Amino acid sequence: MKRLRFLHIPKTAGRTLEEILRRQYFGRKNFALAILRSQYFGKKIFGFTGDLALDLKQFEALSEYDRENLVLFYGHAPIVTGLKEADNVTTITLLRDPINRVKAYCQHIREGKSPYLINDFPPDSFNLDSFLESGTEELSNLQTKMLINNVNCASPLLINKMSTSEVIDTALDNLYNKISYFGLTEYFDESLIVFSSALNWGMPFYTPINLENTTKLIKFEERHIERIAELNAIDMDVYRLAKEHFIGILNSSAFDEAKLKRFQFINNTLYSPVIHIKDRIIGPKSATPKKHFAPIYNHK
């Protein structure tokens, strides 16, 4: 399989897609061996952490042999990283309805899954109103920022220097021309069929991972939704136009509707239930090491 980059915008079902990519490229058995041999980040896969300066140093530390043998880039990074090995390869990404994305991000913080914010927003005393007014850059137009920025994922500098129409046009131009194929979280199965057909994957069976803790669900009031919409006005316009484009792809003759139905039948009735039962009995299907992703803004 040819070299690929997955630009992972936070809270767009990216962890599930990353797991699919690992199986497509390495298979479950081979991927486990890669971990045991410490090849996870050094040999075949390179993970962006959200701290691009640190990522560039880690990449520079790789041997020439390791660089040449990388086949998969993934993780949090802006569309332009400065690494030609990553910037000039086939790239995929997922977008998500901005309201849903930010709600999921708030839930993520509420569950204490971002260590760098735990002191400021402890899970046991999490206050949604305070968090939405905190100025945390990942709350505001993050998808657009990651589609137009370089160096710093969530930096507002480019958005602040451009008119709204210029920002939207730039984000969509990059999405359609620098991103090879994109999908939508709300159409996750359809997106997988688009990716698999274009990239010659095997059937991308999956079971969702990194799900919300249903015992700690945030109750979003109307004022919270209104504030999220206010913070993400540009993202909402970009998503609306991207969705129209994506629906056009799904409605075209090029989209394999029959493949989608076969995939959903097998995944929903056979694959996902079996994996769910197996995980409950003997644990998760892969020993993927947990990797802390740094905050994707304000890096020194």
C-alpha atoms as one frame of an Amber mdcrd trajectory, in Angstrom:
protein
   0.000   0.000   0.000   1.279   3.472  -0.822   2.260   6.033   1.775  -0.677
   7.756   3.461  -1.327  10.556   5.907  -4.403  10.845   8.112  -4.929  14.405
   9.291  -6.710  13.791  12.579  -8.930  16.658  13.674  -9.777  16.043  17.352
 -13.172  14.559  18.218 -14.114  13.420  14.720 -13.959   9.639  15.370 -10.286
   9.723  14.494  -9.219   7.090  17.020 -11.547   4.579  15.389 -10.189   5.461
  11.946  -6.602   5.166  13.197  -7.347   1.617  14.346  -8.801   0.819  10.927
  -5.684   2.206   9.244  -3.355   0.108  11.380  -5.206  -3.056  10.445  -5.295
  -2.117   6.758  -1.556  -1.488   6.681  -0.250  -4.064   9.106  -2.995  -6.509
  10.000  -3.708  -7.348  13.630  -0.868  -9.872  13.967   1.797  -7.823  12.215
   0.839  -4.659  14.090   1.210  -6.435  17.431   4.674  -7.611  16.388   5.582
  -4.072  15.375   4.723  -2.854  18.868   6.761  -5.612  20.526   9.747  -4.725
  18.371   9.438  -1.007  19.185   8.571  -0.241  15.572   5.385   1.633  16.377
   6.683   5.155  15.820  10.216   4.541  14.605   9.931   2.175  11.641   6.674
   2.188   9.735   4.365   4.709  11.416   4.905   8.317  12.448   2.445   9.924
  14.878   2.009  13.683  15.118   1.278  14.648  18.735  -0.053  18.178  18.303
   3.312  19.694  19.279   4.769  20.243  15.826   8.135  21.551  17.036   8.665
  18.369  19.033   7.375  16.231  16.164   9.875  17.769  13.745  12.718  17.022
  16.146  11.562  13.423  16.485  11.364  13.075  12.724  14.837  14.556  12.246
  16.173  12.030  14.763  15.052   9.115  12.578  17.626   7.405  10.424  17.431
   7.850   6.655  16.408   4.195   6.398  13.525   4.684   8.825  12.339   7.800
   7.013  12.309   6.009   3.690  10.328   3.110   5.149   7.567   5.145   6.785
   4.235   4.204   5.248   1.694   5.861   7.531   1.518   9.325   9.083  -1.306
  10.192  11.433  -2.254  12.387  14.349  -2.866  16.038  15.191  -1.026  18.432
  12.900  -1.976  21.358  10.663  -2.473  20.735   6.966   1.043  22.068   6.268
   3.630  20.499   8.589   6.840  21.430   6.826   7.714  17.763   6.316   7.608
  17.064   2.607   7.382  13.364   3.397   4.011  14.005   5.044   2.783  17.066
   3.154   3.187  15.597  -0.330   1.502  12.220   0.109  -2.061  11.000  -0.242
  -3.959  12.562   2.656  -7.344  11.822   4.178  -9.328  13.516   6.922 -12.706
  13.552   8.634 -14.838  16.599   9.389 -17.658  16.684  11.921 -20.670  18.877
  12.523 -19.072  21.667  14.599 -21.734  21.623  17.311 -21.309  17.874  17.772
 -17.520  18.141  17.672 -17.340  20.764  20.405 -19.912  18.932  22.536 -17.724
  15.831  22.278 -14.645  17.902  23.147 -16.358  19.312  26.239 -17.308  15.777
  27.251 -13.669  14.748  26.717 -12.510  17.439  29.141 -15.309  16.600  31.579
 -13.991  13.035  31.756 -10.459  14.204  32.514  -8.972  12.875  29.287  -6.781
  15.925  28.630  -4.148  16.044  31.392  -3.011  19.551  30.485  -6.457  20.955
  31.398  -7.225  18.887  34.475  -5.908  21.504  36.933  -7.944  24.283  35.353
 -11.067  22.166  34.804 -11.119  19.269  37.293 -13.571  16.549  36.264 -15.259
  16.486  39.665 -16.082  20.186  39.533 -16.268  20.755  35.786 -18.316  23.848
  34.900 -19.437  23.953  31.275 -20.248  27.677  31.272 -16.768  28.528  32.540
 -15.112  26.220  30.046 -16.973  27.694  27.086 -15.763  31.150  28.159 -12.176
  30.013  28.825 -10.758  31.046  25.457  -9.402  27.551  24.837  -8.584  27.659
  21.131  -9.799  24.119  20.476 -13.341  25.313  21.213 -13.408  27.768  18.329
 -13.328  27.005  14.586 -10.686  24.306  15.061 -11.482  22.426  11.855 -11.020
  25.537   9.735  -7.800  26.417  11.542  -6.327  22.980  10.915  -7.279  23.229
   7.229  -5.504  26.549   6.691  -2.708  26.687   9.294   0.888  25.652   9.346
   3.073  25.070  12.407   0.284  25.602  14.971  -2.990  23.685  14.606  -5.270
  25.927  16.611  -3.605  29.285  16.102  -6.162  32.015  15.295  -3.597  34.216
  13.538  -4.546  33.404   9.948  -8.266  33.571  10.655  -7.796  36.961  12.324
  -5.759  38.323   9.410  -8.222  37.283   6.686 -11.808  38.154   5.908 -14.399
  35.513   6.715 -14.977  34.799   3.028 -11.233  34.419   2.430 -10.934  32.010
   5.354 -13.815  29.863   4.112 -12.543  29.861   0.532  -9.023  28.913   1.649
 -10.244  26.132   3.911 -12.441  24.642   1.194  -9.746  24.996  -1.469  -7.312
  23.093   0.760  -9.960  20.506   1.613 -10.751  19.849  -2.050  -7.236  20.143
  -3.449  -4.659  19.390  -0.737  -6.709  16.702   0.994  -6.976  13.727  -1.341
 -10.186  12.292   0.128 -12.325  13.476   3.002 -15.282  12.099   4.883 -17.762
  13.154   7.536 -18.164  11.663  10.992 -21.944  11.788  10.574 -21.487   9.586
   7.488 -18.721   7.433   8.920 -19.567   4.200   7.071 -20.012   6.030   3.783
 -16.684   7.769   4.347 -14.966   4.433   4.867 -16.351   3.198   1.554 -15.049
   6.326  -0.179 -11.606   5.787   1.370 -11.491   2.036   0.804 -12.596   2.284
  -2.826 -10.104   5.044  -3.621  -7.193   3.486  -1.732  -7.796  -0.181  -2.508
  -8.368  -1.276   1.080  -9.888  -4.484   2.230 -13.255  -4.156   3.939 -12.654
  -1.632   6.777 -14.532  -3.428   9.533 -14.495  -1.736  12.925 -16.003  -1.356
  16.342 -16.081   2.186  17.779 -13.451   3.093  20.367 -12.867   6.032  22.719
 -16.586   6.304  23.466 -18.170   8.672  25.971 -18.620   7.658  29.582 -22.409
   7.465  29.817 -22.290   7.934  33.597 -20.717  11.386  33.226 -22.669  12.890
  30.356 -22.907  16.669  30.236 -26.353  18.203  29.989 -26.167  20.859  27.285
 -28.693  23.650  27.662 -29.862  25.910  24.853 -27.475  28.657  25.966 -24.557
  26.260  25.651 -25.507  25.293  22.100 -25.913  28.942  21.175 -22.467  29.750
  22.580 -20.860  26.836  20.734 -22.485  28.004  17.501 -21.225  31.526  18.106
 -17.686  30.274  18.652 -17.809  28.130  15.514 -19.587  30.290  12.967 -16.836
  29.828  10.382 -16.571  26.091  10.986 -20.325  25.799  10.491 -20.138  27.477
   7.085 -17.163  25.351   6.043 -18.880  22.176   7.220 -22.161  23.043   5.482
 -20.426  23.516   2.125 -18.186  20.476   2.614 -21.253  18.380   3.445 -22.973
  19.500   0.249 -19.879  18.447  -1.677 -19.694  15.101   0.100 -23.392  14.339
  -0.436 -22.777  14.992  -4.114 -20.088  12.301  -4.053 -22.473   9.863  -2.371
 -25.161  10.593  -4.951 -22.806  10.123  -7.894 -22.516   6.940  -9.931 -18.935
   6.559  -8.687 -20.099   5.744  -5.156 -20.563   2.008  -4.602 -23.888   1.792
  -2.777 -23.921  -2.009  -2.992 -20.517  -2.187  -1.307 -21.796   0.048   1.487
 -24.759  -2.253   2.138 -22.554  -5.365   2.177 -20.114  -3.684   4.510 -22.787
  -2.504   6.946 -24.488  -5.887   7.033 -21.267  -7.739   7.850 -19.925  -5.088
  10.245 -23.155  -4.602  12.179 -24.321  -8.213  12.364 -21.066 -10.161  12.503
 -17.856  -8.198  13.059 -18.724  -5.569  15.652 -20.798  -7.839  17.956 -18.127
 -10.555  17.940 -15.324  -8.092  18.727 -17.429  -6.514  21.480 -17.977  -9.889
  23.159 -14.305 -10.834  22.749 -13.163  -7.545  24.309 -15.403  -8.084  27.326
 -14.043 -11.601  27.870 -10.323 -11.266  27.175  -9.714  -7.559  26.746  -9.241
  -5.240  23.744  -8.129  -6.728  20.447  -4.844  -4.816  20.281  -2.256  -3.776
  22.823  -2.021  -0.288  21.391  -0.023   1.853  23.794  -1.801   4.953  25.034
  -0.100   8.057  23.707  -0.738  11.443  25.234  -1.492  14.051  22.626  -0.280
  17.470  23.678  -2.507  20.549  23.529  -2.576  21.642  19.917  -2.111  25.331
  20.521   0.241  27.804  22.206   3.419  25.745  21.820   6.716  27.345  22.644
